[in-house]
Amino acid sequence: MANHFKDNQFLFWQRWLFYSSLIFALAGIAFAFLGNNLFFLPYEKMVANSLWHSSEFPPEADVFRAFVYLPFGGTIACCYILLAFIAWYPFKEKKVWARNAIIIAFSFWVIIDSLGCLYFKVYQQIYIINAFSIMVKALPIVFTWKDFRQDKRKVE
C-alpha cells in the first residue's frame, strides 16, 4: 500500500514536470508571435521601466523588440519541449542523468539570466520570472529525489 502511494506521488510530480513544461513551451510560442499584447504587457512595462524609466519601450526599440521576441520565445519553447520529452521518458524511468540534466541545464540558465538582469537592473525578472520558473521545476526534483536512489534497477 505504501509503495502504491509512493508510485502515485512520483507520477504526480513527473506529470507536473511534463505538463508544466508544455504550458511554458506554449507561452514561449505565444511570446514569439504575440509578444506585444495585453497578456505580456506587465512584462513589457517591467522591462521598459527598468531600462528606460518609462512604462513603454521607446518607439526606436519597437522593431528590435519585435525581432528579439521571436528568438527569445523560440528558445523558451525549445527548452521546454526538450524538458517535456525528458520528463515523459527518462525522468519517468528514474534515470539519474535525466534529473541531473534538468538541474544542470536550468541552473546555467538561471545564473546567466539572473546575472544579466542584475547588470541591467531588471531585478523584477529575477524574483518574478526566474524564481517562479525554477520553483515549478524544483518541486518535482525535490519531491522525487529519493525515488532516483531507491530504485537501483532503474538507475543508470
C-alpha positions as CSV (number, residue, x, y, z in Angstrom):
1,M,0.0,0.0,0.0
2,A,2.8,2.4,0.9
3,N,4.6,1.5,-2.3
4,H,1.5,2.3,-4.4
5,F,1.2,5.7,-2.7
6,K,4.9,6.4,-3.4
7,D,4.4,5.4,-7.1
8,N,1.4,7.7,-7.4
9,Q,3.3,10.5,-5.7
10,F,6.2,10.1,-8.1
11,L,3.8,10.0,-11.1
12,F,2.1,13.2,-9.9
13,W,5.4,15.1,-9.9
14,Q,6.6,13.5,-13.1
15,R,3.4,14.7,-14.8
16,W,3.6,18.1,-13.1
17,L,7.0,18.5,-14.7
18,F,5.8,17.2,-18.1
19,Y,2.6,19.3,-18.3
20,S,4.1,22.5,-16.8
21,S,6.8,22.2,-19.5
22,L,4.2,22.0,-22.2
23,I,2.5,25.1,-20.8
24,F,5.8,27.0,-20.6
25,A,6.5,25.9,-24.2
26,L,3.2,27.3,-25.4
27,A,3.9,30.5,-23.5
28,G,7.2,30.7,-25.4
29,I,5.4,30.3,-28.7
30,A,2.9,32.9,-27.8
31,F,5.6,35.3,-26.7
32,A,7.4,34.8,-30.0
33,F,4.4,35.6,-32.2
34,L,2.2,37.6,-29.9
35,G,4.6,39.2,-27.5
36,N,3.2,42.7,-28.0
37,N,-0.3,42.1,-26.5
38,L,-2.2,42.6,-23.2
39,F,-1.1,39.2,-21.8
40,F,2.6,40.2,-21.9
41,L,2.1,43.9,-21.1
42,P,3.2,43.6,-17.5
43,Y,6.5,42.1,-18.6
44,E,7.0,44.9,-21.2
45,K,6.2,47.6,-18.6
46,M,8.6,45.9,-16.1
47,V,11.4,45.9,-18.7
48,A,10.7,49.4,-20.0
49,N,10.6,50.8,-16.5
50,S,14.0,49.2,-15.6
51,L,15.8,50.1,-18.8
52,W,14.2,53.4,-19.9
53,H,12.4,54.6,-16.7
54,S,9.1,54.6,-18.7
55,S,6.0,52.5,-18.9
56,E,6.7,51.8,-22.6
57,F,9.5,50.9,-24.8
58,P,10.8,53.9,-26.8
59,P,9.5,53.9,-30.4
60,E,13.0,53.3,-31.7
61,A,13.1,50.0,-29.9
62,D,9.9,48.6,-31.5
63,V,11.5,46.8,-34.4
64,F,14.2,45.4,-32.3
65,R,11.7,44.2,-29.6
66,A,9.5,42.5,-32.3
67,F,12.6,40.8,-33.6
68,V,14.0,39.7,-30.2
69,Y,10.7,38.3,-29.1
70,L,10.9,35.7,-31.9
71,P,14.2,34.0,-31.0
72,F,13.5,34.5,-27.3
73,G,10.1,32.8,-27.5
74,G,11.5,30.2,-29.8
75,T,14.3,29.4,-27.3
76,I,11.8,29.2,-24.4
77,A,9.7,26.8,-26.5
78,C,12.7,24.7,-27.5
79,C,13.9,24.4,-23.9
80,Y,10.6,23.4,-22.5
81,I,9.7,20.9,-25.3
82,L,13.0,19.3,-24.6
83,L,12.2,19.2,-20.9
84,A,8.8,17.7,-21.6
85,F,10.5,14.8,-23.5
86,I,13.0,14.3,-20.7
87,A,10.1,14.4,-18.1
88,W,8.0,12.0,-20.1
89,Y,10.6,9.3,-20.9
90,P,13.9,9.1,-19.0
91,F,12.7,11.1,-15.9
92,K,9.7,8.8,-15.6
93,E,12.0,5.8,-15.8
94,K,14.0,7.4,-13.0
95,K,17.2,7.8,-15.0
96,V,19.6,9.8,-12.8
97,W,21.1,11.5,-15.8
98,A,17.7,12.9,-16.7
99,R,17.2,14.5,-13.3
100,N,20.8,15.8,-13.3
101,A,20.4,17.2,-16.8
102,I,17.4,19.2,-15.7
103,I,19.2,20.6,-12.7
104,I,22.4,21.5,-14.6
105,A,20.7,23.0,-17.7
106,F,18.3,25.1,-15.7
107,S,21.0,26.2,-13.3
108,F,23.1,27.5,-16.1
109,W,20.0,29.4,-17.5
110,V,19.0,30.9,-14.2
111,I,22.6,32.0,-13.3
112,I,23.3,33.6,-16.7
113,D,19.8,35.2,-16.9
114,S,20.0,36.5,-13.4
115,L,23.5,37.9,-13.8
116,G,22.3,39.8,-16.9
117,C,19.2,41.0,-15.0
118,L,21.5,42.3,-12.2
119,Y,23.8,44.0,-14.7
120,F,20.9,45.8,-16.5
121,K,18.9,46.3,-13.2
122,V,15.9,44.3,-14.4
123,Y,15.5,42.9,-10.8
124,Q,11.8,42.0,-11.2
125,Q,12.7,39.3,-13.8
126,I,14.9,37.6,-11.2
127,Y,12.3,37.3,-8.5
128,I,9.2,37.0,-10.6
129,I,10.0,35.1,-13.8
130,N,13.2,33.2,-12.8
131,A,12.2,32.3,-9.3
132,F,8.7,31.2,-10.4
133,S,10.2,29.1,-13.3
134,I,12.8,27.5,-11.1
135,M,10.2,26.7,-8.4
136,V,8.0,25.0,-10.9
137,K,10.9,22.8,-11.9
138,A,12.4,22.4,-8.4
139,L,9.3,21.0,-6.8
140,P,9.3,17.7,-8.8
141,I,13.0,17.4,-8.4
142,V,12.9,17.8,-4.6
143,F,9.8,15.6,-4.1
144,T,11.2,12.8,-6.3
145,W,14.9,13.0,-5.2
146,K,14.8,9.8,-3.2
147,D,13.0,7.8,-5.9
148,F,16.1,8.0,-8.1
149,R,18.3,6.5,-5.4
150,Q,15.9,3.8,-4.0
151,D,15.1,2.0,-7.2
152,K,18.6,0.9,-8.2
153,R,17.3,-1.3,-11.0
154,K,16.1,1.7,-13.0
155,V,19.1,4.0,-12.4
156,E,21.9,4.4,-14.8
